[in-house]
Amino acid sequence: MYRDNTKIIKIGDKLIGGGNPIMIQSMTNTHTEDVEATVKQILRLEKAGCDIIRCTVPTIEAAHAIKEIKKQIHIPLVADIHFDYKMAIAAMENGADKIRINPGNIGSTDKIKAVDVAKSRNIPIRVGVNSGSLEKDIVEKYNGVTAKGLVESALDKVKIIEDLGYDNLVISIKSSDVLMCVKAHELIAEQTNYPLHVGITE
């Protein structure tokens, strides 16, 4: 599946979508607060061919560490945010090139604050779903975890961000079932022009 008509999204100095080359992204498994260990791992990944790196940001210390990490690496950094919009804002203020959030885990007012900061800095947001966190009502609707259910959930989350007035987005749909993952990407490619973050979840 190759799509050259999607939106072009800028992540640091990298462009994805619109026929640009596919970027390889990996994720650190260090404590992001440990700048030395995190930088060391990222530099090894750079040598292995990694184009974009994602670091988890569960604490304000991790968010602040991004500024120093960015000084020592050569590829864009994505901040992985789970539950606290304040971490998303702090990560962006400290130089994150993109944020990954789950809108379902962040309250509506808080979402607005995080999206407003992303909008003011033109920082892309990766939004989506994985098979392990699919909403119960969608699981019941499709009698289990299915490709159609993953697509519906992902598009619902995209609409949340769009309704807040922002469309600098990358969509992620992940499943531990490879064939389901492929099918979900085929389905969503027909329904949106956003670039896709392709991966397999544990």
Order of alpha helices (4+ residues) and beta strands (2+ residues): beta-beta-beta-alpha-beta-alpha-beta-alpha-beta-alpha-beta-alpha-alpha-beta-alpha-beta
